[in-house]
Amino acid sequence: MAQTAKYGPGRGRKAERIEARVNSAQKRRIEYAASLKGTTVSDFMVRSADDAAARAIQEHEAWTLAGHDRDVFVNALLKPERPSARMRAAARRYKKRLGIS
């Protein structure tokens, strides 16, 4: 059997361990779900947790704008307003502090 089939593509050897305590109803539900998927409880839990982790990271790192918010953002990119006098003064002070001409 190929190593990728044994350990999964790009996953490498499993050397780490995570434990979780669940109540009896959760355990029965997880065991039933794993049997429906035709996998072990351990594999089902690892895949489910990994999928949830990937979704959580994606939701945290990506912005999704809809409706009015999207329109305002796109309009600001396409037609930016000119900086105000206060903003230009702040930029001059910042450049002076950094020694940029």
Secondary structure, 3 states (H helix, E strand, C coil): CCHHHHHCCCCCCCCCCCCCCCCHHHHHHHHHHHHHHCCCHHHHHHHHHHHHHHHHHHHHHCCCCCHHHHHHHHHHHHCCCCCCHHHHHHHHHHHHHHCCC
